[in-house]
Amino acid sequence: MSGAPDPGDMPSFMDVLGFHLEHADEREAVLRMDVPAALMSPFGQVLGGMIAALFDTGLAVAIARHLGAGERIATHNLNVTYVAFTREPRLFCRTRALSVRRSVAVAEGEVTSAAGELIAKAVGTFGVRR
């Protein structure tokens, strides 16, 4: 199993989208999103696509914790269920790997507000390249 990601190794898109790795171990990964004003809808809510991007990244981090150096993953399917709108400028994505096999991995997670309000849930399937 790989060690904790070095913040310097995180993809640059995470900075652009306001993503920050809070925690990652073999049980779960937690990403925080400080939502940039430009990623809010005209109605003042966080764009659903940004929440989906947060899930895609968080689920991948949870799975990557179970892979070795040089092994790669790619999203095959991402199923997001939105349960609440939010205007909160800070969101948390908690994810965990459910199954990591030779060529396919599955992870699940939830996005909550800083106060703990459930915003969305997701399940993702990823291809694994060893």
Residue frames as qw, qx, qy, qz and C-alpha x, y, z in Angstrom:
[[0.000, 0.888, 0.459, 0.000, 0.00, 0.00, 0.00],
 [0.407, 0.544, -0.024, 0.733, 1.21, 3.44, -0.83],
 [0.328, -0.316, -0.454, 0.765, 2.07, 6.10, 1.73],
 [0.101, 0.818, 0.383, -0.418, 0.30, 9.41, 2.26],
 [0.543, 0.665, 0.246, 0.450, 0.41, 11.58, -0.85],
 [0.402, -0.269, -0.067, 0.872, 2.89, 14.42, -0.72],
 [0.227, 0.803, 0.343, -0.431, 0.97, 17.70, -1.19],
 [0.018, 0.639, -0.450, -0.623, 3.52, 18.63, -3.84],
 [0.155, -0.033, 0.917, 0.365, 2.49, 15.54, -5.82],
 [0.357, 0.570, 0.654, -0.346, -1.16, 16.54, -6.00],
 [0.402, 0.471, 0.535, 0.574, -2.44, 17.56, -9.47],
 [0.129, -0.050, -0.048, 0.989, -2.53, 21.31, -10.12],
 [0.304, -0.435, -0.541, -0.652, -6.23, 21.22, -11.02],
 [0.485, -0.531, -0.650, 0.246, -6.94, 20.70, -7.33],
 [0.252, -0.315, -0.194, 0.894, -5.70, 24.22, -6.55],
 [0.124, -0.126, -0.413, -0.893, -7.79, 25.69, -9.36],
 [0.494, -0.433, -0.625, -0.422, -10.94, 24.00, -8.04],
 [0.369, -0.606, 0.305, -0.636, -10.23, 24.76, -4.39],
 [0.936, -0.189, -0.284, -0.083, -9.60, 21.10, -3.40],
 [0.044, -0.675, 0.644, -0.358, -7.37, 20.32, -0.42],
 [0.733, -0.058, -0.677, 0.034, -6.43, 16.87, 0.87],
 [0.488, -0.677, 0.237, -0.498, -7.34, 16.81, 4.55],
 [0.569, -0.371, 0.710, -0.187, -6.67, 13.14, 5.30],
 [0.806, 0.316, -0.396, -0.306, -5.97, 9.87, 3.53],
 [0.322, -0.407, 0.845, -0.130, -5.27, 6.42, 4.89],
 [0.078, 0.013, -0.956, -0.283, -6.30, 2.85, 4.02],
 [0.117, 0.469, 0.815, -0.320, -9.78, 3.37, 5.51],
 [0.239, 0.859, 0.450, -0.052, -10.85, 6.71, 4.04],
 [0.393, 0.142, 0.137, 0.898, -9.88, 9.89, 2.27],
 [0.021, -0.838, -0.446, 0.313, -11.21, 13.36, 3.09],
 [0.362, 0.269, 0.251, 0.857, -10.99, 16.25, 0.68],
 [0.000, 0.700, 0.386, -0.600, -12.07, 19.79, 1.49],
 [0.347, 0.507, 0.441, 0.654, -13.34, 22.16, -1.17],
 [0.068, -0.579, -0.213, 0.784, -13.13, 25.88, -0.55],
 [0.482, 0.616, 0.593, 0.192, -15.55, 26.77, -3.32],
 [0.247, -0.106, 0.199, 0.943, -14.23, 29.56, -5.56],
 [0.332, 0.510, 0.302, -0.733, -16.87, 32.24, -6.23],
 [0.343, 0.399, -0.536, -0.660, -16.58, 31.54, -9.97],
 [0.225, -0.006, -0.961, -0.158, -17.88, 27.99, -9.38],
 [0.254, 0.356, 0.666, -0.604, -21.20, 29.09, -7.91],
 [0.240, 0.536, 0.726, 0.358, -24.35, 29.06, -10.04],
 [0.005, -0.424, -0.160, -0.891, -26.09, 32.32, -10.96],
 [0.595, -0.613, -0.339, -0.394, -28.48, 31.47, -8.09],
 [0.230, -0.730, 0.481, -0.429, -25.66, 31.40, -5.52],
 [0.917, -0.246, 0.280, -0.144, -25.43, 27.61, -5.14],
 [0.327, -0.484, 0.747, 0.316, -22.44, 25.34, -5.72],
 [0.616, 0.389, -0.452, -0.515, -22.58, 23.95, -9.25],
 [0.940, -0.104, 0.252, -0.202, -23.49, 20.26, -9.30],
 [0.818, 0.496, -0.227, 0.183, -20.67, 19.58, -11.74],
 [0.096, 0.691, -0.557, 0.451, -18.18, 20.87, -9.19],
 [0.703, -0.360, 0.481, -0.380, -19.56, 18.47, -6.60],
 [0.968, 0.243, 0.044, -0.039, -19.19, 15.67, -9.16],
 [0.535, 0.656, -0.417, 0.331, -15.56, 16.71, -9.78],
 [0.314, -0.606, 0.567, -0.462, -14.97, 16.67, -6.01],
 [0.906, -0.108, 0.329, -0.245, -16.38, 13.13, -5.84],
 [0.860, 0.474, -0.164, 0.091, -14.34, 11.95, -8.82],
 [0.275, 0.678, -0.534, 0.425, -11.16, 13.21, -7.19],
 [0.493, -0.484, 0.535, -0.485, -11.99, 12.00, -3.67],
 [0.963, 0.032, 0.178, -0.198, -13.01, 8.51, -4.80],
 [0.751, 0.542, -0.310, 0.216, -9.81, 8.22, -6.84],
 [0.010, -0.660, 0.590, -0.465, -7.70, 9.23, -3.82],
 [0.754, -0.310, 0.429, -0.389, -9.41, 6.56, -1.68],
 [0.970, 0.241, 0.039, -0.013, -8.66, 3.88, -4.27],
 [0.503, 0.705, -0.403, 0.296, -5.11, 5.09, -4.91],
 [0.404, -0.644, 0.538, -0.364, -4.32, 4.41, -1.24],
 [0.872, -0.106, 0.461, -0.131, -4.60, 0.70, -2.12],
 [0.810, 0.576, -0.031, 0.105, -2.36, 0.75, -5.20],
 [0.746, -0.334, 0.163, 0.553, 1.36, 0.45, -5.62],
 [0.082, -0.670, 0.286, 0.680, 3.78, 2.85, -7.27],
 [0.011, 0.233, -0.722, -0.652, 3.19, 3.11, -11.00],
 [0.103, 0.434, 0.892, 0.076, -0.35, 1.71, -10.88],
 [0.133, 0.018, -0.132, -0.982, -3.00, 3.95, -12.39],
 [0.230, 0.490, 0.808, -0.232, -6.78, 4.32, -12.33],
 [0.112, -0.061, -0.364, -0.923, -9.35, 5.93, -14.61],
 [0.466, 0.208, 0.487, -0.708, -13.01, 6.64, -13.96],
 [0.020, 0.171, 0.895, 0.412, -15.39, 4.25, -15.73],
 [0.292, -0.637, -0.586, -0.407, -18.63, 5.33, -14.06],
 [0.100, -0.008, -0.484, 0.869, -19.59, 7.99, -11.52],
 [0.300, -0.596, -0.664, -0.337, -23.11, 7.94, -10.09],
 [0.098, 0.046, -0.400, 0.910, -23.97, 11.02, -8.02],
 [0.253, -0.676, -0.671, -0.171, -27.20, 11.51, -6.10],
 [0.063, 0.307, -0.199, 0.928, -27.80, 15.09, -4.98],
 [0.322, -0.536, -0.770, 0.130, -29.95, 15.41, -1.86],
 [0.182, -0.855, -0.304, 0.378, -29.68, 19.15, -1.05],
 [0.396, 0.792, 0.003, 0.464, -28.68, 22.44, -2.62],
 [0.624, -0.556, -0.186, 0.516, -25.92, 24.31, -0.85],
 [0.218, 0.932, -0.041, 0.288, -24.56, 27.83, -0.73],
 [0.711, -0.648, 0.164, 0.218, -21.85, 26.78, 1.71],
 [0.349, 0.849, -0.396, -0.035, -18.38, 27.97, 0.66],
 [0.039, -0.502, 0.856, -0.118, -16.68, 24.96, 2.31],
 [0.920, 0.004, -0.113, -0.375, -17.57, 21.34, 1.57],
 [0.326, -0.488, 0.809, -0.048, -16.08, 18.03, 2.69],
 [0.822, 0.249, -0.388, -0.334, -15.91, 14.84, 0.65],
 [0.491, -0.424, 0.738, -0.184, -15.41, 11.64, 2.66],
 [0.782, 0.351, -0.387, -0.340, -14.69, 8.56, 0.57],
 [0.562, -0.396, 0.723, -0.071, -13.73, 4.93, 1.03],
 [0.365, 0.309, -0.788, -0.388, -12.70, 2.11, -1.28],
 [0.837, -0.089, 0.246, -0.481, -15.21, -0.74, -1.27],
 [0.927, 0.080, 0.343, 0.130, -13.39, -3.14, -3.56],
 [0.156, 0.801, -0.493, -0.302, -9.99, -3.00, -5.24],
 [0.920, 0.089, 0.378, 0.053, -9.40, -5.91, -7.60],
 [0.640, -0.093, 0.446, 0.619, -6.89, -6.56, -10.34],
 [0.249, 0.245, 0.471, 0.810, -8.59, -4.45, -13.03],
 [0.256, -0.651, -0.393, -0.597, -11.61, -2.78, -11.39],
 [0.237, -0.136, -0.618, 0.737, -12.11, -0.80, -8.18],
 [0.258, -0.702, -0.512, -0.423, -15.26, 0.61, -6.57],
 [0.247, -0.074, -0.475, 0.842, -15.50, 3.43, -4.03],
 [0.186, -0.767, -0.566, -0.240, -18.29, 5.38, -2.34],
 [0.313, -0.052, -0.313, 0.895, -18.55, 8.68, -0.57],
 [0.070, -0.843, -0.534, -0.002, -20.58, 11.61, 0.62],
 [0.251, 0.361, -0.047, 0.897, -20.24, 15.37, 0.42],
 [0.342, -0.734, -0.549, 0.208, -21.33, 17.37, 3.45],
 [0.030, 0.892, -0.036, 0.449, -21.31, 20.99, 4.50],
 [0.241, 0.421, -0.615, 0.622, -18.97, 22.12, 7.27],
 [0.517, -0.286, 0.379, -0.712, -21.97, 21.76, 9.62],
 [0.282, -0.085, 0.952, -0.090, -22.41, 18.11, 8.58],
 [0.659, 0.436, 0.247, -0.560, -25.47, 18.53, 6.32],
 [0.594, 0.071, 0.731, 0.329, -25.56, 15.82, 3.64],
 [0.281, 0.597, -0.216, -0.719, -25.35, 17.39, 0.18],
 [0.756, 0.411, -0.368, -0.352, -24.76, 14.35, -2.07],
 [0.742, -0.295, 0.601, 0.029, -23.72, 10.69, -2.18],
 [0.561, 0.627, -0.434, -0.324, -21.78, 8.88, -4.90],
 [0.845, -0.155, 0.495, 0.131, -20.49, 5.52, -6.05],
 [0.376, 0.765, -0.414, -0.321, -17.73, 5.27, -8.63],
 [0.943, 0.037, 0.291, 0.158, -16.23, 2.43, -10.65],
 [0.055, 0.857, -0.441, -0.260, -12.65, 2.81, -11.81],
 [0.916, 0.333, -0.194, 0.114, -10.47, 0.81, -14.18],
 [0.557, -0.718, 0.376, 0.182, -7.14, -0.22, -12.66],
 [0.737, 0.603, -0.282, 0.114, -4.00, -0.42, -14.79],
 [0.747, -0.595, 0.263, 0.141, -1.23, -2.34, -13.09]]
